[in-house]
């Protein structure tokens, strides 16, 4: 899916966004917001950005994204247990 967003040139210049970096910066901001709201997992963020597990963890850390809650960690363990028991 392609979504176009118009950013006034004055703001693009202020934030030093060129054509190539605009799309990536907006995509990253959107993904970080969705991750913070619990709409995306870290794995989904990494998949969309084409990052490895470690790169994704670094990306989230560098952007001060919130960590997993204990409940999310427990859910991850349960999912892993289900996968390993197959």
C-alpha positions in Angstrom: 0.0 0.0 0.0 1.3 3.4 -0.8 0.1 6.4 1.3 1.1 9.9 0.3 1.5 12.7 2.8 2.2 16.3 1.9 4.6 18.1 4.1 5.1 21.8 3.5 8.6 22.5 2.2 9.3 24.9 5.1 8.9 22.0 7.6 10.8 19.5 5.4 13.7 22.0 5.3 13.4 22.6 9.1 13.6 18.9 9.8 16.3 18.4 7.1 14.1 15.9 5.2 15.0 15.2 1.6 12.8 13.2 -0.7 14.4 9.8 0.1 14.4 10.2 3.9 10.8 11.6 4.1 9.1 8.4 3.5 11.3 6.4 5.8 11.1 8.9 8.6 7.3 9.0 8.4 7.1 5.2 8.3 9.4 4.9 11.3 7.3 7.4 13.3 4.1 5.6 12.4 5.5 2.3 13.4 6.8 3.6 16.7 3.4 5.1 17.5 1.6 1.9 16.7 4.1 -0.1 18.7 3.7 2.2 21.7 -0.1 1.8 21.5 0.3 -2.0 21.4 -1.0 -2.3 17.9 2.2 -3.8 16.6 4.7 -6.2 18.0 8.5 -5.6 17.9 8.6 -8.4 15.3 6.1 -6.7 13.1 8.0 -3.4 13.3 11.2 -5.2 12.3 9.5 -7.0 9.5 8.1 -3.8 8.0 11.5 -2.1 8.3 13.4 -5.1 7.0 15.5 -5.4 10.2 16.9 -8.4 12.0 15.8 -9.1 15.6 18.9 -7.3 17.0 18.5 -4.4 14.7 14.9 -4.0 15.7 15.7 -4.1 19.4 18.3 -1.4 18.7 15.9 0.7 16.7 13.3 0.5 19.5 15.8 1.3 22.2 17.3 4.2 20.2 13.8 5.7 19.9 13.0 5.2 23.6 10.1 2.8 22.7 8.5 1.3 25.8 9.6 -2.2 26.7 7.4 -5.2 27.0 5.0 -5.5 29.9 5.3 -8.6 32.1 2.0 -9.8 30.5 3.5 -9.5 27.0 6.6 -11.4 28.1 4.4 -14.2 29.5 2.4 -14.3 26.3 5.6 -14.6 24.3 6.8 -17.5 26.5 3.5 -19.2 26.0 3.6 -18.8 22.3 7.1 -20.2 22.2 6.1 -23.2 24.3 3.2 -23.9 21.9 5.6 -23.7 18.9 8.1 -26.0 20.5 5.5 -28.6 21.5 4.4 -29.2 18.0 
